[in-house]
Amino acid sequence: MGCAPSTSNYKAPNPTDARRVMRVQCPDGGKPGNTIRTTADDGTVIEAKIPPNTKPGEIFSVGYMPSTQPMRSMQVRVPAGCSAGATVRAQTSSSETIEVKVPAGVKPGDTFTVQYRAASPPAAGQSAPPQPVAPPAKTEPHVPNRPARTPSAPMTKASSMRLISVMVPPGAGPGSTIQVMSDDGQKLQAKVPAGVKAGQIFQMQYAPVAKAPIPEESKLIEKSDMPSASIEAPKVQGAVAGTSEMWKMVKQQMDSALTRKNDGIISSLLDSAFADGLGKFAPESVKRAANDMAAKQLREAVESEDPKRLKGALLAAKRLDATNIPEFTQAAQKYRQVRKLPEGWDITKLAVSRKGDHMVAKTMLTAEQKMLFQKLLDLTHTAIYTRDRLGEGVPSRLELVDVMRIENDNVWSDYMIRRETIRQDLLSDPEGATQCAVATVANTEIDGDSAEAISMRLAQEFGEPLLRSVNEVFLYHGTNSAAADKIACDTFKLDLTGTNTGTLYGRGLYLAEHCTKSDEYTRPTSDGLRHILVCRTTLGRVYYTDEEKPDPKVCEEQCTRGKFNAILGDRQKCRGTFREFVLFDEEQVYPNYILTYRRFGQKLNPKRTIKVSCPADSGPGKVLTVQIPNGAQVRILVPPNTWPGESFLAQY
């Protein structure tokens, strides 16, 4: 869609107006007040103004007066040098010039059918032969009539043929032969054209049984029986966007499958029809069929008490927009029961908010809960500089902006199984199973709240108390925004089969008890926000070391081959910095919360500061290796808005 600036005031369409109403999607780059040009399903060209507070991709309504001119159809030949998606110009039988988009799968020299609004009826006996066309001159892009139709086989004599729209079923693709039923009840075989995938629509010709005269305008393409233009046209990738045409075909095939009581075909039809969020446009009869199918699958899953079947039925119901039926609630409750999920989890939200095959929900915490996390950050803040800060000063405080709670079905179940395994192991062999003191569960207080009390309350509100007998605690992990979101959905990934990269305590997952330690590994967004994960962690039997230069292989094998579950590297004792916790099994860690915050009061120590010049091949975010006064080399991060030739101060 093309946009032209406009200063006119937007007026919402009056629902009582005699005009028709249609739904329009705001194009990329469109802004409130801009004028966009689009075409209604009846061919009427409309200029609509984007209303206030409408963003690209959002839908708004416009009113229009339908054109009284008849619709015509014609064939267009694709010129040399034009491919699918290109816009070309063609001349109609009444010498009008129209612009059309070449549909997918059509090559230069091929012809395809288009519809257009005639300015005046053609002369008697006049036909519209294929017209040579040429690419239009470069102009401001405009909204086409609708996404081009996927091509059918070459046209034969139009006077004896009709067109039917066919949706490709699951499992079929280009070259596949599928069976369809025509409007007059014929069973037809159709070959899927090139470039058309499952769930997409193409057109095919067939010879009607009745020899009744066909109206002139229907010789090349049937008139649409599309209902009111107020129905929003769904987006079907690479296929026809008209809702009426698609749902009419779906309903016909659905009625046939229901008559034969073929659940397999019904399920396939519904899955294809409801793909890409099209369910809200479905006729009531199709929605009822979707609800009935979902209810049946949910009831069977509840009776089985199989968590895999329950999860599959819940996700299938979500795809079919059938989450408001009673069976969905019953299945969600049963799933919580068999999977032993915390009582506070919203299983409906979990299913609806799934990420791929994972049932994941994110919930923003209340202001009161956010205050608890701010206190926990303040209680675990220690202003100590380490070389991992790369020359940046230690912030005097981490100011919390938001807290997101993570509910991840698969990751939580794996975590709880592993926690129980460690608990049983410690019961059978208690040697070395001493309780580990950690800052996040310490007795230090602020405003009457201790770190221990805050952690216990947060765990209880999540729905599962911390199990201190297995050294279950909250620990921090600093990262960037994208990685935090990915970890929340897929958990941590450890690769212990690679080469030793020289990490201090082995190739494991590193966590911290102090937020300022994890803050060292965060990276800011463009607006200065940073992210730390608060992870529920089962430390189990802890291997302690205060060596300044430990053997990483020995540390790793204590957990991967020995009886220990985690490493506690005491850098606080040997170097005066921070203690580090290292685990070698990602199932011992559950990413529980994402903290979004800003650094505040970041200062450099003037006694340990050097001036660094940004080299020609560097810039903001790059890491430099520089020499400090004692001759040692350290790594320094180039700060934001610092460019080649400019100098900045860094701490070492």
N, C-alpha and C positions, 0 to 999 in steps of 0.2 A: 504494500500500500504506500502511496505517496502522500505526503503531507504538505499543505501550503499554509503559512501563517495567516491567522485571522484574528481580528480584534472584536468581532461581533459577540454579543452575549449568547450563551447557550440557553435554549429553552427545552425542557424535558417534554416528550410527547404526551399529549392529553389522552388518557386511556378511553375517554368517552368520545373522542373524535371519530368521525366516519372514515378517516384515513386508515390505512393498514400500518402495522407496527412490525419492525424486524429488529433482530439483534445483530450488533456489529462489534467486531473485536478491534480494540485499539492496536494499531500496527507498531512495530519496532520504531522507535524514534518519535512516535506521536506524543503530542503534549496537549493539555487542556486548551481549548480555543482554536486548535488547528482544524482545518477542513480536510476531510478525506473523501475520496470518490469511490463508491462501491455500486454493486448492481444487485437488485433484489432477485428472488427466485423467479419472478414473473418477467424478468428482463428490464424492469424499470431502473434507469440510472439515477442514483441518489448522491447528493452531496451532503455529508453529515458533519456537524461540528462536534469535536470531542468535548464532552462535558467536564466540569471542574472535578478535580481529585481523581481523575481516571488515568491509570498507568498503562503502559504497553502490555498487551496480553489480556487486559480486563475487558469484560463485555458490557456494552451499554445499549439502550434502546433508542431507535429513531422512528419517527412517523413519516409516511410518504403517501402520495396519491398514486395509485397504480396506473400504469399506462394503459390506454385503450387500444394501442396498436397490437396486431397479432404477432405471435412468435413464428419464426421461420427457421428452417434448418438447411445447412449446406455442407458440402465437403470442401476441405482445404488441403492442397498439396504442399508438403513441406519443402521449401527451397534448399538448394545446396548450401552447405555451411551452417545450417541451423540444426540444433539438437534439442532433446527433451528439455523443457523449461524455458526455451527461448520464446520471446514475444515477436509475432510476425503480423503483417497487415494483409488483409484479403478484401476483395471487392465483391459485394453482394449482387444479386440479380437486379436490384434497383439502383446500382452504381454507387451505393454507399461504401465507405471504407471502414472496416472494423479491425480491431486489434485482438488477437487471440494468442493463447499460450500453447505451445506444442506439448502434448501429453507425454508421459513416461512411455518408453518402449517404441516410440515412433521415430523412424529414420528419414533422412532426406530422400525425397521421391515418393514416400508413403502418403496416403491420404487419411484424414480423420474427420469426424462429424462435429460440427459446432452448431449452437443455437444462437439466434440474434433477434433483436426487436426490429421489425421492418418499419421503415418510415412510411411506406405506402404499399398497398397490395401489388404484386407483380402482374404484368399483363397476362391475359388468358393464354394458357398453353406454354407460358415461359417457364423454363426450368433453370436450375442453378448448377451448372456443370462445375467440376473441380477448377479452381482458379489458381493460376500461378501467383505466388506471393513473394514479397521481399521483406527483409528485416526493416522495421520502422526507423526513422531518424531518431537520434537520441533525444528523448523528452523526459520530463519529470515522470517517474513511475506512477502507475495508477493501479487501482484495485480491479482485477479481472472479474468477469461475471461470476465465476466460481472455479475451484480447482478443476483442471482439465480431466475429462474422463479417460480412464485407461482404455486403450484401443481394443477393438475386437478384430476378428478376421476381416479380410477385404470385403467390401460391400458388393452385393449382387443387385439384381434388379429390385429397386425399392418398392415398386408397386405391389409385389407379391410377398414381401418379407416384413417381419416385425422384429423389434429389439427387446431383449430381456436383460435385466441387470443380475449378475451372478456374484455372490460372495464366495471367495476361496475358503474352504473349510480347513481346520487344523490338519497338518501333515501333508497337505497338497502344496504344489508350487509350480513354477513355469514348466510347461510340457505335460503336466498331469492331466488325466481325463477324469472328469467328475460328472455325476448325474444331477440334473436339475429338473424342476417342473415348471412348465410355462403357465401363463395366465389361463389358457384354455384347457389345462389338465394334461398336456402332453409330457411324457417323460423323455427328456433330451439328454444328450451327452455333449459336454463342452470341454474343449482343451484350453487349459490355462495359458494365456499369452506370456511372452517373455517380460520379465520385470515386475510381474504381479505376484505378491506373496500372500501367505495365509492371513485371512482377515480383511484383505483388500477386495475391491469390487471391479469387475470388468463387464463389458457388454458383449452379447452374442446375438446373431440373427437366427430366426427360425421361421418356417412356413406355417402360418396359422391353419387350423383345421377348417374353420368357417371361411367361406368365400365372400363374406359380406364386404361391400366397398369400404375402403380405408380412406378416411379424410385426407385431403391433399397435404395438410401440414404434418401428417403422421407417417408419411411414406418413408422417411429416413429415420425418424425418431419419434417415439410415442409421446403424447402430451403427458406431462407430469400430473399426477393426482395429488400433488403436495397440498397439505392443509394450510392453514393460516401461516403467513410469513413470520408470525410472532414466535414460531418454534425455532430455536437456535440451531443452526447447522453445525453438526459436530465436525471435528477435524479427523479425517481418515487419511492416513499417510499414503500418498500416491493414489488415492481413489476418489470416487465421487463424494462430494460433501453434502448432497441433498439428503436430509433426514427421511423424508417421506419415501423416496425410492428405495433406500436401504431397508427401512423397517417394514415396508410392504413385502419385500422379498423375504426378510427374516420371518415375518408372520406366516407367510405361505408355507415355508419349509417347516416352521414350528408346528403348524396345524397338521401337516402331513405326519410328522414324527409323533405328535401326541396321539393321532388316530391309530398309529401302529404301535404305540406304547414303547417306542424305542428310546430308552433313557440315554444310551450312548450318543445318538445323534442329537438329542435335546441338549445334553451337556456340552457337546462340541459347538452347537449353534450359539448357545448362551455365552460360552467362553469367548468366542470370536466376536459376537455382537456387542458384548460389554467391555471389550478391550479398549484401552486408551480413554477410559472414563466416559464412554458413550451411553451408559445405562440410564442416565437421567433423561435422555431423549426418547427412551423406548415407549411404545404404546402400553397401555395398562395391561393388555392381555399377555404381552411378553414379560412385563414386570411380575405378574402373577405367576407365570411359569418359572421365572427365576427364583421367586420366593419359595415356591413349592419344591423345586429341585434342591435348593439350599436347606430347607427344613428337613427334607428326607435324609440328606447326607449328614446333617447335624444330629438328628435322632439316632441314626445308626452308629455314629461315632460315640455318642454318649453311652449307648448300650454296650459298646465294645470296651469302654474305659481304656482304650489304647491311646497314649499321648500323641503318637504320630498321626493317627486317624483324626483325633480331635483337632490337632493343629492344622492338618490339611483341610478339614471341613470348615474351620474358622476362616482360613485364608481364602478358600473358595467362595464362602458366603460374602466376604469382603469384596472380592472381584465382581460378584453379582449384585452389589449394592443391596444386600439382604441382611444388614446388621441390625435392623430394627424389629426383627421378628422374635417372638419369645424363645424359640429354639436356640437362637444365637446366644442369648443370655445364659440359658441352661448349660450350653456347651462350654461357655467361657468359665462358668463356675466349676464345672467338672474338670476342665483343663487345669485350673488353679489347684484343685484338690489332688489330682494324680501327679502333677509336677511339683507339688509342695512349694508353690510360689508364695511370697509374702502376702499377707491379707491386704495390705495397703495398695497393692498393684491393681491398676485398672486394665483388666484383660481385654476389654473391648477396644480401648485406646491402643493397647499393645498390638492387636491384630490389624487395626485400621492404619496404624503408623508404621507398619513393617518396612524394613529396608531390605529389598531383595527377598532372600529366603529367611531372613532374620526377623523375629518379632521384637522390635525395639521401640520404646516410647521415651520421650524426653519431656520432663515437666519442670517448669520454672518455679522455684521455691518462693515462699512468702517473704515479706519484709522481716518478719520475726525470725524465720529460719536463716535468712541471709545475715542477720545480725550475729547469730551464733557462729557462723563461719568467719565473720570478720574478727570476732573475739579469738577464734582458734588461730587465725593467721597472726594476730597480734601476739598471742602467747607463744607461738613457735617461730617468731621473728628474731634472728640473731644477726647483728651487723658485723659479719666477718667477711673479709675479701679473700677470694681464692683465684688462682690463675684462670679458672674456667669462666670467669667473668669477662675475659678478653679485654681488659683495660677499662671497662665500664664501672662506675661507682656503685656502691651498695645503697639501695633505696632505704630511706628511713622508715617507710611503711609501704605495704601493699594494700591499696584501696580497692575493695571489692565493688564490682559493678553488677554482676549477675551470678546466680548459681543455678545450674541445670542438673536435675536428678536423672540418672540413667536407669531404665528398667530394660534389661536384655535377657530374654528368656533362656536362650541356649547357653550364654556365658555364665549366667547365675546358676543354672543346673550343674554345669561342669565344675564350677567353683565349690558348690555345696557338697558334691560327691567327693571332691579332693579333700575338703576340710574334714569330712567324716572319716575318710581313710587315714588322715594324719592323726585324728583324735584316737582312733582304734589302735594305731601304731604306738602312740605315746602311752596308752593304757597298758599295752602288753609289754612295753620296754621303756620304763620311765627314766632310765639313765640319761642324764644331760638335758632332761626336759624341764629346765628352770624357766621361770617367768622372766621375760625380757622387758626392762624399763624403757619406755619410748616417750618422747616429748609430747606426742599427741594424746597420750593417756596419763600424763603426769598430773601432780596435785597443784601445780602452779595456777594462780588465780588472777582474774581480772574482773572487777566489778562484781565480786562474789561468785563468779562462775569459774570452775577449774577446767583445764583441758580434758581431764578424764570425764567429768560430768557432761561436758558438751559432746564429746565423742559418743558416750553411752546414749545420750538423748537422741542424737542424730540417727544412730543405728536402730534404736527402738522405733522411731518415727518411720524409718524405712521399712520396718516390718520384721527385722531379724536382729536380735541383740548381738553384741560382740561376744565371742566365745574366748575368754581370756585363758582358759586351760590349754588352748592350742596357740597362744600368743597371737590372737587375732586383733589387729590394730588398723587404724587409718594411717596411710603414708602418702606422700606427695610425689608427683611425677610431672616435671615441666616439659612443655612441648609447644608446637605452634597450633594455630586454629584448625587447619585442615587435618593434622595428625590427631588432634584431640577428638574430633568428630569421627574419624575412621576407627580409632581405638575403641570409642564408645560403642560402635556398631559391630566391630569384628574382634575386639580385644587385642591384647599384645601378641606379637609374633616373634618367636625366638628361633633362631637357626643355629643349632649347636654343631652343625656338620661342616661349617666353613673353617677357614684358617684362623688361627689366633691373631686377633687384631691388636693385641697389646693392651687390652683393657685391664685395669688394675687388679680386679678380683675375678676375672674370667668373663666369658661371653654370656652374660646374663642380663636380667632386667634390673636396672638400678633405681632405687626409690630413696626418699629422704624423710626424716622426721621434722626437719625445719623447712619452712616455706622459702626462706631466703636461699637455701641450697638449690631447690628445684627451680627457683626464679632464674638462676644462672643459665638454664638451658631453654628458656622461652625465647620466642621471637615475636616482635610486635606486629600488629596489623597496621594498615595505613593510618588509622586514627589512634594508634598508640596502645591498643588493648592487647593484653597478654593472657595466656591460658595455662592453668595448672589442673591436672587431674588429681582428685582425692580418691585413693584406691583402698578398698577394704582388702586387707592382706593377711593371709595365714602364714606366719613365720615358722610355726612348729618348733622343731628342735634346731637351735641356732648355733652355728659354728662361729666362734669369736676369734678375731685376730687383730692385734695392735701393731703388726709389723709395718714398718715404713715402706718397704718394698716387698710385698708378699708375692709368692709364686702363683700366678693366676691359674695355672693348670692344677695345682694342688687344691686351691680353693674350689675350683669347679668340680673336681672329682669327689670332694667331701660330700657334695649334694647329689651329683649324678650317679655315683657309684657307692657312696658311703651312706650313713644313717641320718645325715643332717638334711634339713629342708631349706635352710637359708644361711647366708653369710652376713655377719655384722663386722664391717671393717671400721675400726675405731681410729679415724683420722683426727678426731678431737684430741685423743691422747698422744698420738705420735707426731702430729703436725699442728695442733691447735686450731683445726678448722671444723669439719663436720663429720659425724658418723654416717656411714653409708650402708644401706641394706640391699643385698643382691639375691635374686631368686633365679632358678633355672627351670622352673615349670610355670608357664603362663596361667595354668589353671589354679594356682595359688593366689591369683590377683584378680579382683573384680573392680573394673573402673566404675566407681559409684557416683561421682559428681564431676562436673566441669566447672571450674571457677574462672570467671572472666574478671580481670582487674587491671588497674593502672599502677605504675610505679610512682611513688611520691617522695620528694625530698632527696633525689639522687645526688650524692656529693662524692668528690674525690679526696683522698688523703694527700694533702700538699707535701708531706714528707716522702711520699712514694709516687710521685707524678713525673712523667716525662712529656716532652713536646714531640709530636709525630707529624711528619709531612706526608700527605696523601700522594702516592706516586702516580705517574701518568696512566698506568694500566689498571688503576683501582677506582673505588668509589664506595658509596654508602652500602653497608652490609658485607663488604669484603673483609677477609681476615688477613692481616699482615704479620710477618715475622720481623720483630725489631730487637735491637740489642739494648739492654738496660745498663745503668752505670757500673754494675759489678761484672760486666762482660757476658752475662748469661743472655740467652735469647728467649723471648716470650711472644705469645700470639696476641695480637691486638685487633679488635673489631672497629672498622671505620664507622663512625656514628652517622646518623641521618643527616642529609643536606651538607655533606662534606665531599668536595670534589677534588680531582687532581690538581696539585699545586697548593691546596689549602692546608693549613695546620690545625691540629687539635690536641688537647691534653688527654692523656690516658694514665690510668693507675697500673702499678705492677706490684 
